[in-house]
Amino acid sequence: MSSPIPTRDAALALLKRYNTSDSLIKHAFAVEGVMRYMAGKYGENKDTWGVVGLIHDLDYEQFPDQHCKKTEEILKENDWPTDLIRAVVSHGWGICTDVKPESTMEKTLFAVDELTGLVATSALVRPSKSVMDMKAKSVKKKWKDKRFAARVDRSIIQKGADMLGVELGELITDTIMGMREVAVEIGLKGDA
């Protein structure tokens, strides 16, 4: 028998037990928002996808050199379902794990994790400082400037879009839409 899906409150409490950084928590909220949005688009369970997005970087603040591996340990200790643990671990494929994303949930997490950072950074340089009035073309323009948000690995985002079988513009639009749903929590509501 599989373990029950943890509640958002339980996932958030676990996240905050291992993370105090405001930027990491906002990133977790951004990825959670996008995962919930994408679950709706794909007809999947928003709560399940949301907790996976929320918890995906659980170990990053305290154990950056053991990223994904320490999360796997912690989630097992907390009786998380194996499919959710696998989804979380797979977002580090080719970077810090060899677990390749296979399910739509895994591929989506892999694709949007880095992309939320590019979207957030792109929003912050807009006059509105908001995702509420942002369009994909604004992000695509920033995409081309490799010095802008230089730590964002664009090849991972493109690989994720390819795995999902979607155009980059569509993935960016979906990511913006998901981030709009949590704009207040991630500080990107701006003046819009």
Number of C-alpha atoms within 10 A of each C-alpha: 4 9 11 9 16 18 13 17 10 12 21 18 13 17 20 15 10 17 18 12 11 10 11 17 21 18 23 26 23 32 32 31 30 30 31 26 24 26 20 13 11 12 9 15 14 20 17 19 26 25 27 28 30 26 26 29 27 29 22 17 14 13 14 13 12 13 21 27 17 19 22 21 12 17 19 13 9 12 14 18 16 14 13 22 21 19 26 29 26 25 30 23 15 11 11 15 15 12 16 17 23 14 14 16 24 25 21 26 28 27 28 29 27 21 25 24 18 24 28 23 18 22 24 15 10 14 10 16 20 24 28 19 15 20 16 17 12 14 21 16 10 16 18 10 10 12 10 13 17 11 11 19 14 18 11 21 23 18 15 26 22 14 16 19 10 12 11 18 15 12 23 25 17 19 26 28 20 22 30 23 19 20 22 12 16 20 15 23 20 17 11 12
